[in-house]
Amino acid sequence: MWRRFRGIAVEVSVLLALTVLAPLLAPAAIVVDVVLWMRTRKPWMAVRLLAMLWWFLVGELYGLIGLLTVWVRFRGGDSARRREAVYRVKRAWLGSHLAGIRRLFGLRFEVEGLELAGPGPVLVMIRHASIIDNALPDAIIGRAHGIGFRFVIKRELQMLPTIDIGGRWVPTLFVRRASGDTAGELERLRNLAIDMTERDGLLIYPEGTRATPEKLARAKAIIAERQPEIAPLADGLQNLLPPRLGGSIALLQAAPTADVVIFGHVGLDGFEYVSDIWAGGLVGSTVRLKFWRFPADSVPRDREELVNWLYARWQELDDWVGEARDGAPRVGPRTEPEPGAPALAAL
């Protein structure tokens, strides 16, 4: 309770301070941007980041109000209807965050295969490339197909009260890295797959962290030392980190009736920290999204076969990322959403 109270107090205080000080902060940001643009033709980033922070905090307040409304409506009790209400709040909350980023930085979205991502039950395996792609599953798949996602996320994200509160009202696993209780974590992970319906999705980032060339080289070295039998499978990866097998295999085995959806994206790479966004490369980017769906009965259940199957899918995604990254324009005409992609239209 103290952590949540503190998180809410910090977010509200900063939002009020930004709003009150906007007449001072906005002109200062404009001056910084004008000077940098005149010197280096750098895009206006100070104004964008100031607006992004304000919009993020407004979105957090919006999400908290939504959760409070759900709590009052259902009198704090758990039920399938309350879970669905929380999922609706989460989709709107993350959709708002992504919409703000899209407009502020002039992002262009190209989507392929969104119709394959629903209905559930589905196990969605998405690559992790930036601090922005956390919003994609709910904002894109969830809003297009009305799916509520059960998340596997790192425990540090509990610092956001929206996640800390809402994540405990729907099936969510907050993973503690190097917890020392691997068996317990895997058992809690398997429990996420219980009673999934056509309106349920289960989401995992198999890489476990945002990919960088340094992390990829280190991961390959560790696999070569500790798991030499799968080192040849990891060696072919050039753009993605090797999937962490513990959680990924556990979910694949725990959800035998769920189709598997591989979610690839290009255009958000390299934005691991706010400092990366400050450099200006995000402005005018084209973000390409692609989905592959594999029926549950086509996915093997034996562990060794699953490892080979997962690495094969990850290699296919790695190849697509490389091709899309090489061919994707940084700036170009705005791409309208495909028919059947209501999530992008809503944004």
N, C-alpha and C positions, 0 to 999 in steps of 0.2 A: 504494500500500500504506500509506503514511503517513497519507493522508487517511482511509482505512478504519479503520486502527488507532485514530486519534484519535477518529473518530466513535463507534466501539464503546466506547472508554474513557469518553468523555463520557456516553453514554447509560447505561452500567452504573453509573458513579459517581453520577450524579444519581438513578437508581432506588434505589441503596443508601442514599443520603442521605435521600431522601424516606421510605423505609421505616423507617429508624432514627429519624428525627425526627418521624414521624407522631404519636406521643403529645403532642408539643408543637405541631406545625403544625395538626393537626385542631381542637383546642380554640380556637386563635387564629382559625382560619377561621370557626368557629361564632360566636365573639364578634363578629367583623366582620359576619357575615350577620345576626345578631340585631339589632345596632345599626342597620344599613341598613334592615332590614325594619320596625323600629319607627318609623324616621324617614320612610321613603318607600314602605314596602310593596314594596321591591325583592325579587325572588326570591333565594333563597340561591345566590349565584354563587361566593363564595370556596370553599365546600366542594366545589361541583361542579367548578370549574376545578382545584382541587388533586387531586381524584379523577380528572379527565380526564387530567391530566399523568401521574399514576402509572399509569393504565391504558394510556395511549399507550406509555410506556416498557416496560411489561410486554409489550405487543404487539410492540414492536420486538425485544425479547429473544426472544420466541416465534418471530418471523420469522427471526431470525438462526440460532436453533437448527434451524429447519426447513431453511434453506439449507445449514447444516453437514451435516445428515443427508443431503441430496441429494448434496452433494460427496463424502461418504464412500461413499455407495451406488454412485455412478457413477465413483468414482475420478478425479474431475475432468474426465472426458472429455465431449465434447459429443455429443448424440444426440437423436432425436425423443422418446425416453422421458424423458431428463433434462429437456427443455423442458417436457413435460407435468407432470412432478413439480414443477418450479419454478412453473408456473401454478397448481397445486393449493395450494402454499404461499402464493402471492400472494393467491389468493382467500380462503383462511382468514385470512391476516394482515389484509387490508383489511376483511374481514367482521367481524373482531374489533374493529377500530377503530370501524367504523360502529355495531356493536351496543352498544358502550360509550357512544357519544354519544347513541344513541337512548334508552337506558335512563336515563342521567343527566339528560337534558333533557326526557324525556317526549314525544319526538317521535311523531307519528302519521303513518303512511304510507298514502297512497292511490295505487294503481297501475292504469294502464290500458294495455293492449296489450303486456304483457310477453311474451306468447306470440309476438309478431311479431319479437322481437329475436334469435331463433335459429331454425334452426341457422346456422352460418357456411357459407361465408365472408361476413363482413359488414364494411362500413366504417361505424363508428359515429361520428356527429358530434354532440357534446354541448355544450350551453351551459355557460359557466363563470361562476358567480355567487358562489362562496365558497371558503374553504379546506377545506370539508367535502366538496364534490361530487367531489373526486378519488377518493373511495372508492366512488362509486356504480357505475361500470361493472363492476368485478370482483365487488363484493359483491352486486349485483342481477342483472345479465345473466349474468356469469360463473358464479355459483352456480346460477342457474336452468337454464342451458343447457350447462354444462360447457365454456364457451368460454374460451380463453386469449387475452388481449389483447396485441397489439403496440402499444407506446405511442410517442407523440410528446410529449416532456415537456421542460421547460426544464432546462438544465444545472445550475442552482443546487440542484436536488433531489438531486444527488449527495451533498449534505451528510448525507443519511440513509443509513447503511451498508446497510440492507436494499435500498434502491433502487439504490445504487451497485454492490452485488454482484449481486443478482438480476437487475437490468436488463441486465447484460452476459452473462447466461446464456440470455436469450431476445431475440428481435429488438426492439430499443429504439433510438430516436434521441434523444439528449440534444442539444437545440437550444441553440446559443449565440446570444443576441440580438445583432443588429448585428455578426455575425461577419465580414462583408466577403466571405465565400465563399458567395454565394447559390447559384451553380451547383452547387458541391459539396454543400451542404446538401440541395438538391432531389434530387440523384442518390441520396444516402443515404436520403432519404425514400422514393423510388420503390422502393428495394431492400427496404423493409419488406413490400411487397405480393407478393414472390416466394413461390411454393409455398404459398399459403393453402389450407386444407382446411375441411371442415364444422365443425371444432373450433377454427377460428381467427377472431379478430376483429382489426380494425385501428382504433385509436381516435385521434381528433384533436379538439382544442378549437379550432374555426375562428376564434373571437374572439381567441385568443392570450393573453388575460389576463382577469382578472375584470372584469365590466362594472360601471361606475358612471355616473351621469348626466354627470359631468365628462368621463370618458373617451369617452362617446358623442358629446358635443358636439365634442370635439377631433377624433375620428375622422372625423366628417362634414365638418368644416372642411378637414382634410387631403385627403380624397377630392375635395371640391369644387375644391381647388386643383390637385391632381396627376392626378386621374382624373375629369375632369368628365363623361365619357361614362357613368359608372356612378353619378354623384351622385344622379340621380333614384331609382335603386334603393335607395340607402342612406337617402334622406330619409324613407322610410316607417317606418323602424325606431324604436321608442320605448323598447324594453326590452332589446334585445340590441345588442352591438357589431357593426358590419359584419364579415362573414367576411373573414379575410386570404386573398387569393386564391392566393398563390404555393403554399403547402403544400396547401391544400384541393384546388385544381385538379390539382396534380401527383398526389395520391393517387387522385382520381377517375379520372384517365386511366391510372394505373398498375395499377389493380385493376378491369379491365373485366368480370370474372366475379363480382365481389362485389356483393351487394345493399347498398343504402345504408339505414341506420337512423338516423333523427333522434331524439335523446334529449332530451326537454324535462323540466324540473323547476321547481317553484315551492315556496317555503317556506324555502329556505336563502339567500335573497337578502340582501345587505347585510352578511354576516358575512365580511368580507375579512381582518380581523385578529382576534387574540385579544381585543383591546380592544372590538371590536364585540360579541363574545359576552358579555363582562363586563357590558355594558349590560342584559342580561337578556331581550332580545326573543326569543331562541331557545327559551326554556322553553315547553313546551306547544304548539309550532308543529305545524301540519299540513303535511306535505311531499307534494306531488302529483307523480307521475311519469307521463309519457306517451311512448309510442313510436309512430313512423310508419315503415313499411318500404316501400322502393321497389325493385322488381326491377331487376337489373342491365341488362336489355335495354330498360328504360324511361328510362335515364339517357343523355343525349346525350354524345358524345365530343368534338365540336368545341369549342374553347375558348370562343368567344363564346357558343355555346348553353349551355355548362356554366355560365358566369357567370350568365346569366339564370335557368337552372334552379336554381342554388344560392341565389341571392337570393330566388327565389320560395319555396323551402322555408324559408329563414330568415325571410321575412316571415310565413309561416304559423305558424312557431314563435313569432315575436314577438307575433302576434295572440293566440295561445293563452296565452302567458305573461301578457299584459295582462288577459285575461278571467279566468284562473285566480287571478291575484293580487288582482283586485278582488273576486272571489267567494269566495275561500278563507277559512274561519274560522281565527282564530288559536288558539282553544281550543275543544274540543268533545269529544264522546264518542269513545273509541278506535275506530278503524276496523280491522276484521279484514282480513287479506290476502285478495285474491281467490283463488278456486280457480285453480290453475295458476300461482301466484306463490310457489313454494317458497323462493325466496331470502329473502323477508320473513318467512316462517314460521321459517326457520332463524335469523334474527336475533333 
